[in-house]
Amino acid sequence: MKRMLINATQQEELRVALVDGQRLYDLDIESPGTNRKSEHLQRQNYPY
């Protein structure tokens, strides 16, 4: 099952993760005053 996980508990940072089952395949981190970071994860064997 594909899910989008959003962590906005800290005012300084927003994190969005896309997971398919237990596999993380995309991670976006945004912080004010810094450039947006985006990681498209190619490796398919993440245990997290």
Buried (B, 14 or more C-beta within 10 A) or exposed (E): EEEEEEEEEEEEEBBBBBBEEEBBBBBBBBEEEEEEEEEEEEEEEEEE
